[in-house]
Amino acid sequence: MIPLNPTSIAPPFARYSHGMAVPAGWRLAVCSGQLGIMADSTVPQGVREQADLCFANIAAILAEAQMTLGNIVRINAYVTDRAHMKGYMESRDAHVGVPPPASTLMIVSGFTRPEFKVEIEVIAAAP
């Protein structure tokens, strides 16, 4: 994976790369958006806890493809309030590898159930 951060544009606002190049011949894994829900349907209250659970679920999905969170090249994340950005970003920064992947964070009006505060989808690549 090759981070793409041209010096001719403003640097990233946080810990992410503007783009990522995936070398020829690498495999891709694409994850649906994951919500902060446990296997027993428990949903933590805090956005950080929900985001950590999203990344744990993503790690389990990537393991099926013999990949880890360190293989993520792209993140799309959604939070239901600007106040949730900090908790999500703390979780993202704790879970993503180096170099940090390309990343987009959007504020949305809600998810399928009102207790959900964050949803995260990723694309990962590995040789």
N, C-alpha and C positions, 0 to 999 in steps of 0.2 A: 504494500500500500504506500502510495506516495502522496503526502499532503500538498495541496495546491493553495498557496497563500501569496499571490503576487504582490510585490512591493509597490506596484503602481496603483493599488486601491487601499482603502482604509483597512487596518488590521481587524480581525474578529473582535467583537465586543466582549467575549468571554472565552472560556476554554473549549474552543471548537476550531475546526479548519474550514476555510471557505469552500474547499472541494477536496475530493480524494480520487486519485487515479488507481484503478485496479489493474495490475499487470495481466497481460494476455495469458489465457489458459487457467486463470483462477476460477474456482467454483463460487457461486453466489447462493446465499440463503436469504429469503425474504420473510419477515415475521409480520403477521397481522398485528394490529394495535393490541397491546396488552393492558389490562386494567389491574388495579391493586386489589385483587381478590385471591384469597387462599383456596386450596383444594376443597376445604370444608365450607366454602362460601362466605367466610368471615372477611369483612372489609375494615381495615384499620381506619381510624379517624383522621390522622395527620397526613398531609400531602407527602412529607418526606417518607413516612412509612409506606404509603401507597406506591410511591415511585420506587423505593427499594424493592418492593414486592414485584412491581412491573419488571424491573431488571432481573430479579430472581427467576421469574417466569420466562423471560427472554433467554436467560442463560440455559434453562432446561430445554427450550426449543432448539437453540444453537447446538447444544450437546448432541442432539439427535443427528446433526450434520457434521459431527466431530469438529465443532468450532466453539469458541469462547466469546465472552464479551469483548475481549481484545481484538476480535476480528471484525467488529462493527465499523463500517465505512460511512454510514448515513443514519441519522436519527431524525424522526419526525415526532415531536411531542406536543401534547395538547393539555392545557390546564384551564380550569373553569373560572379563574380569577387572577388578576395581576398579582395579588398577594401570595399566590401559590408558586410563583416563579422561583423564589429563593429556595424553597424546600426541594423543588424538582431539580434545580441546577446543582444544589449540594449533592443530591443523589447521583445525578449524571456524572459529575466530576469525580465522585468516589468509585464509580463503576466502569467508566470507559478507559480505554488504553491510551498508549502513546504511539504515534501522534493521535491527538483527539480527532474523532470523526467529524465529517460535515454534519451540521445540526440546524434544525429549524424548530422554534417554539412558537406555538400559536395559542391565543386565548379564545376559547369557545364558550358557547352559552350553556353547554351541559352534555351529559352522556345518557346512556340508557336508564341508569338509576341515579337518583339525586345524591347518593353518598359518594359516588366516584368523583374525584377531583383531578385526576391525571390519567392520561393514556399515552403509551409510548409504542411506536413501531420502528423497526430497524431493518437495514440491509447489511449483511455481513459478507465478507469474502475471505477465501483461504486458498492456498495452493493445492 
